[in-house]
Amino acid sequence: MPRKLAAGNWKMNGLRANVKELATLAQRHSDASVDILICVPTTLITTCQDTLFDIGGQDCHTAESGAHTGDISAQMLSDAGATYVITGHSERRADHGETDQIVAAKSAAAYAAGLTAVICVGETLDERGSGTTLDIIDGQLAGSIPGGATSDNTVIAYEPVWAIGTGKVPTLEQIAEVHAHIRAQLQARFSDGTDMRILYGGSVKGSNAADIFGVPHVDGALVGGASLKADDFSPIISALEKS
């Protein structure tokens, strides 16, 4: 069984004053039996480097360097102290038009810089309603994961787009179906696909975390807003430790 992972995505939130939340979280989970990752804004990566947790970026450029004003390379993230980076989040795909090919290139750049890529996949509400969820997931997995992916440098996050930040949560049966399907696809393509961690993301909170973590092939969570406060994220970590 892969070691479980509780990952937080602060998105475009957080100033230096907010880093105290990580200190509180560390007091509560200094001997956690699961991995804990916090993906903070790039401005906070170095500030958070001395915490007990793995620190990640939220995006990276495909290139190692160059004339790309405002962008951040994977090497820069690594140099700042990050060990992970999120690629292909639905907000990047929607707001910035990122294709599977771009996500794959960013993930490959992460590998080259020694980072672990958290590659996100997930369907929209219309795609869920039309019954094409698994087809969408298949296409994203095939197009977004580089050939050099291993269980050491890759985490997959299933985030149904319609559940992110909405309070809506798929049924446990729906989560189980998609996670089992992702596992089968990973096993078919990669020799260590059984060991690749698959996270669930989409309105995870303390009140539903235990049920979600009881679903087969759910190896943790990618948590948005609830990761900003120690009081909200701590119960999710505790639920994962007990699962």
BELMOBEL-V266928 format. One record per helix or strand of 2 or more residues. SS is the DSSP state (hx for helix, st for strand). FROM is the first residue (numbers start at 1). LEN is the number of residues. If there is no record, write none. Layout:
SS|FROM|LEN ; SS|FROM|LEN
//
This chain:
st|5|5 ; hx|16|13 ; st|35|5 ; hx|42|7 ; st|54|4 ; hx|74|7 ; st|84|4 ; hx|90|7 ; hx|100|13 ; st|116|6 ; hx|125|5 ; hx|133|12 ; st|154|6 ; hx|161|3 ; hx|172|18 ; hx|193|3 ; st|197|5 ; hx|209|5 ; st|220|4 ; hx|225|3 ; hx|230|13
//
